[in-house]
Amino acid sequence: MKHTIKKGETLSQVAQDYRISLSSLLGANQIPNPNLIYSGQVINIPGFPDVETQPYKVLVSLNKRTLTLQRKNNTTVKRYPIAVGRMLSGTPTGDYIIINKAPNPGGPFGTMWMSLSKEHYGIHGTNNPSSIGKAVSKGCIRMYNRDVEELARTIPIGTPVHIQP
């Protein structure tokens, strides 16, 4: 899969975001010096499929507090209500992918956790269903447990996730 370096981003942070080693990232891109990267540079992320090959994509609207599952051809499969980050710990906007899934993570994460390619952020269930529709999380995207389980059964690892205001 391809990743475009953002302003101020380091290869070390990119490796952490995708939960891969810095050495595998350097090797996959034949980069001899990790300090010689630039904003806009496109690099390969080893171990993940190209997002263009994925059958689905996820669109998150923070303002509408919805998560929309779409097929590759842009047809909507389903729209889900969500909770998003509160003002001081907002949900990050941008383009990410699902990098792993963990059923029954425990605590406030409900019955399913799906990590985004942004360290510490994910799409997960909740142990507080009344929070759905509100801006109350620490930045993650919360869903009803039944909805996040359905989504996790549908989308594969590598599915692109676009989060917009």
Secondary structure as the mmCIF struct_conf table of DSSP 4:
data_model
#
loop_
_struct_conf.conf_type_id
_struct_conf.id
_struct_conf.beg_label_comp_id
_struct_conf.beg_label_asym_id
_struct_conf.beg_label_seq_id
_struct_conf.end_label_comp_id
_struct_conf.end_label_asym_id
_struct_conf.end_label_seq_id
STRN STRN1 LYS A 2 THR A 4
HELX_LH_PP_P HELX_LH_PP_P1 ILE A 5 LYS A 6
TURN_TY1_P TURN_TY1_P1 LYS A 7 GLY A 8
HELX_RH_AL_P HELX_RH_AL_P1 LEU A 11 TYR A 18
TURN_TY1_P TURN_TY1_P2 ARG A 19 ARG A 19
HELX_RH_AL_P HELX_RH_AL_P2 LEU A 22 ASN A 29
TURN_TY1_P TURN_TY1_P3 GLN A 30 GLN A 30
BEND BEND1 PRO A 32 PRO A 32
TURN_TY1_P TURN_TY1_P4 PRO A 34 ASN A 35
TURN_TY1_P TURN_TY1_P5 SER A 39 GLY A 40
STRN STRN2 VAL A 42 ASN A 44
TURN_TY1_P TURN_TY1_P6 PRO A 46 GLY A 47
BEND BEND2 PHE A 48 PHE A 48
HELX_RH_3T_P HELX_RH_3T_P1 VAL A 51 THR A 53
BEND BEND3 PRO A 55 PRO A 55
STRN STRN3 TYR A 56 SER A 61
TURN_TY1_P TURN_TY1_P7 LEU A 62 ARG A 65
STRN STRN4 THR A 66 ARG A 71
TURN_TY1_P TURN_TY1_P8 LYS A 72 ASN A 73
BEND BEND4 ASN A 74 ASN A 74
STRN STRN5 THR A 76 PRO A 81
STRN STRN6 ALA A 83 ALA A 83
STRN STRN7 VAL A 84 GLY A 85
HELX_RH_3T_P HELX_RH_3T_P2 MET A 87 SER A 89
HELX_LH_PP_P HELX_LH_PP_P2 GLY A 90 THR A 93
STRN STRN8 GLY A 94 PRO A 103
HELX_RH_3T_P HELX_RH_3T_P3 GLY A 107 PHE A 109
TURN_TY1_P TURN_TY1_P9 GLY A 110 THR A 111
STRN STRN9 MET A 112 LEU A 116
BEND BEND5 SER A 117 LYS A 118
TURN_TY1_P TURN_TY1_P10 GLU A 119 HIS A 120
STRN STRN10 GLY A 122 HIS A 124
BEND BEND6 ASN A 127 ASN A 127
HELX_RH_3T_P HELX_RH_3T_P4 PRO A 129 SER A 131
TURN_TY1_P TURN_TY1_P11 ILE A 132 GLY A 133
BEND BEND7 LYS A 134 LYS A 134
STRN STRN11 ALA A 135 SER A 137
BEND BEND8 LYS A 138 CYS A 140
STRN STRN12 ILE A 141 ARG A 142
HELX_RH_AL_P HELX_RH_AL_P3 ASN A 145 THR A 154
BEND BEND9 ILE A 155 ILE A 155
HELX_LH_PP_P HELX_LH_PP_P3 PRO A 156 PRO A 156
TURN_TY1_P TURN_TY1_P12 ILE A 157 GLY A 158
STRN STRN13 PRO A 160 GLN A 164
#
